[in-house]
Amino acid sequence: MTTTRLKIGGMTCNHCVRAVEGALKSRPGVRNATVHLQEGAAEVEYDETQVAAEQLVAAVADEGYAAEIAGHSAGGAR
């Protein structure tokens, strides 16, 4: 298992948090996802043999939020 921190942009409420958590948890290999509204971040624990960090970013972007791997520049726009 690997844990990755994502920076999330565009979240304004608890509905946003639930949407992002749901998108992350629906990916195969994701064991847990915790989204922090105030920090604009998510911590995701996942099996790197089943899902890549870039796929987690894509899952968040598919929900309409900006996302990137903390410390990296990646895609996603709101």
C-alpha positions in Angstrom: 0.0 0.0 0.0 1.0 3.6 -0.8 -0.3 6.8 0.6 -0.3 9.9 -1.6 -1.4 13.4 -0.8 -3.4 15.3 -3.4 -3.9 19.1 -3.5 -7.6 19.7 -4.4 -8.9 23.0 -5.7 -12.5 24.3 -6.0 -14.0 22.6 -2.9 -16.3 24.9 -1.0 -18.5 22.7 1.2 -19.1 19.3 2.6 -20.9 18.2 -0.5 -17.7 18.8 -2.4 -15.8 16.7 0.1 -18.2 13.8 -0.3 -18.0 14.0 -4.1 -14.2 13.9 -4.1 -14.1 11.1 -1.5 -16.6 9.1 -3.4 -14.7 9.5 -6.7 -11.5 8.4 -5.1 -13.0 5.5 -3.2 -14.7 4.2 -6.3 -11.3 3.5 -8.0 -10.1 -0.1 -7.9 -7.3 -0.5 -5.4 -8.2 2.5 -3.2 -8.3 1.4 0.4 -9.2 4.7 2.0 -9.5 8.4 1.1 -9.8 11.3 3.5 -10.5 14.7 2.1 -9.8 17.9 4.1 -11.9 20.9 3.1 -10.0 23.5 5.0 -6.6 22.3 3.7 -7.8 21.7 0.2 -6.2 18.3 0.2 -6.8 14.5 0.2 -4.8 11.6 1.6 -5.3 8.5 -0.4 -4.2 5.0 0.6 -4.1 2.6 -2.3 -2.5 -0.4 -3.9 -0.1 1.0 -6.5 -0.4 -2.3 -8.5 -4.0 -1.6 -9.2 -4.2 2.2 -9.6 -1.7 5.0 -10.3 -1.6 8.4 -8.6 -2.3 10.0 -11.9 -5.5 8.0 -12.1 -6.5 9.4 -8.7 -6.0 12.9 -10.0 -8.1 12.0 -13.1 -10.9 10.7 -10.8 -11.0 14.1 -9.0 -10.9 16.0 -12.2 -13.8 14.0 -13.6 -15.8 15.3 -10.7 -15.0 18.9 -11.8 -12.3 19.8 -9.2 -8.7 20.8 -9.8 -6.2 18.2 -8.5 -2.6 17.5 -8.5 -0.2 15.3 -6.6 1.2 17.3 -3.7 4.6 18.6 -4.8 3.9 18.0 -8.6 2.0 19.8 -11.3 -0.8 17.8 -12.7 -4.0 18.2 -14.6 -7.6 19.0 -13.6 -9.5 22.2 -13.7 -12.8 23.5 -12.4 
